[in-house]
Amino acid sequence: MSLTLRTTLGCTEAVIADDGGLKEFYRVANILSQDFDINFSNKEDDFDTIDWEFRFKSHNLTLHYSIYNGVSIFPTKTRDALSKDNKAVVELAGVLETKLFNGDHRNIA
């Protein structure tokens, strides 16, 4: 398994798990929080989606979960995202890919 980058939202979106559930969402949130010292703000939890905003190297990004599309990260401004915001998503995706898919299997419970 590996991350996929797509641009259907009008920005770069790093798809972490297109069939991922809440467990995968919270696993990614835990890695971001513990390994990158990220604090989540503006947490929106709806019936079928969750959006948690955060800052990564001065870029506003969103950790997203949808029961239909899985877990992903994208710039908070989506269609109005700057090129440097899209590059930050790609950078973070590369680091996350290493942690998620190459043996970082810590239990978040």
C-alpha positions as CSV (number, residue, x, y, z in Angstrom):
1,M,0.0,0.0,0.0
2,S,1.2,3.5,-0.7
3,L,-0.1,7.0,-0.8
4,T,-1.7,8.4,-3.9
5,L,-1.7,12.1,-4.9
6,R,-4.7,13.5,-6.8
7,T,-5.9,16.9,-7.8
8,T,-9.7,16.4,-8.1
9,L,-10.4,19.0,-5.4
10,G,-8.4,21.7,-7.3
11,C,-5.4,21.2,-5.1
12,T,-3.0,18.4,-4.3
13,E,-4.6,15.8,-2.1
14,A,-2.6,13.0,-0.5
15,V,-4.9,10.0,-0.3
16,I,-3.6,7.9,2.6
17,A,-6.2,5.2,2.4
18,D,-9.1,5.4,0.0
19,D,-10.8,2.6,1.9
20,G,-9.6,3.7,5.3
21,G,-11.9,3.9,8.3
22,L,-11.9,5.8,11.5
23,K,-9.1,3.7,13.0
24,E,-6.8,4.8,10.1
25,F,-7.9,8.5,10.5
26,Y,-7.0,8.4,14.2
27,R,-3.7,6.6,13.5
28,V,-2.7,9.4,11.2
29,A,-3.9,12.1,13.6
30,N,-1.8,10.4,16.4
31,I,1.4,10.4,14.2
32,L,0.9,14.0,13.2
33,S,0.3,15.0,16.8
34,Q,3.2,13.0,18.4
35,D,5.8,13.0,15.7
36,F,5.3,16.5,14.3
37,D,4.0,18.2,17.4
38,I,0.9,19.3,15.5
39,N,-2.1,20.7,17.3
40,F,-5.5,20.3,15.5
41,S,-7.8,23.3,15.3
42,N,-11.3,23.8,14.0
43,K,-12.3,20.1,14.3
44,E,-15.5,19.4,12.4
45,D,-17.0,16.0,13.0
46,D,-20.1,15.2,10.9
47,F,-22.1,12.0,10.4
48,D,-20.0,10.8,7.4
49,T,-17.0,13.2,7.4
50,I,-14.4,14.6,9.7
51,D,-12.2,17.6,8.9
52,W,-9.4,18.6,11.3
53,E,-7.3,21.6,10.4
54,F,-3.7,22.0,11.4
55,R,-0.6,23.9,10.5
56,F,2.5,22.3,9.0
57,K,5.5,24.5,8.4
58,S,3.2,27.6,8.3
59,H,0.8,25.9,5.8
60,N,-2.8,25.4,6.7
61,L,-3.8,21.8,5.9
62,T,-6.7,19.6,6.6
63,L,-6.8,15.9,7.7
64,H,-10.0,14.5,6.2
65,Y,-12.0,11.4,6.7
66,S,-15.0,10.4,4.6
67,I,-16.9,7.1,4.8
68,Y,-17.0,7.3,1.0
69,N,-13.4,8.4,0.1
70,G,-11.3,7.3,3.1
71,V,-8.5,9.3,4.7
72,S,-6.6,12.2,3.1
73,I,-4.7,15.4,3.6
74,F,-5.1,18.5,1.5
75,P,-4.6,22.3,1.8
76,T,-7.4,23.9,3.8
77,K,-8.2,26.4,1.0
78,T,-8.6,23.6,-1.6
79,R,-9.2,25.5,-4.9
80,D,-7.5,28.7,-3.6
81,A,-4.4,26.8,-2.4
82,L,-1.1,28.2,-3.3
83,S,1.6,26.2,-5.0
84,K,3.7,26.1,-1.8
85,D,0.7,24.7,0.1
86,N,0.4,21.9,-2.4
87,K,4.1,21.2,-2.1
88,A,3.7,21.0,1.7
89,V,1.1,18.3,1.2
90,V,3.5,16.3,-1.0
91,E,6.4,16.8,1.5
92,L,4.2,15.7,4.5
93,A,2.8,12.8,2.4
94,G,6.3,11.5,1.8
95,V,7.2,11.5,5.5
96,L,3.8,10.0,6.5
97,E,4.2,7.2,3.9
98,T,7.4,6.1,5.5
99,K,5.9,6.1,9.0
100,L,2.6,4.5,8.0
101,F,3.7,1.8,5.6
102,N,7.2,0.9,6.7
103,G,6.8,-0.4,10.1
104,D,5.4,2.3,12.4
105,H,2.5,0.2,13.8
106,R,2.1,1.8,17.2
107,N,-1.2,1.2,18.9
108,I,-3.3,4.3,19.4
109,A,-5.8,2.9,21.8
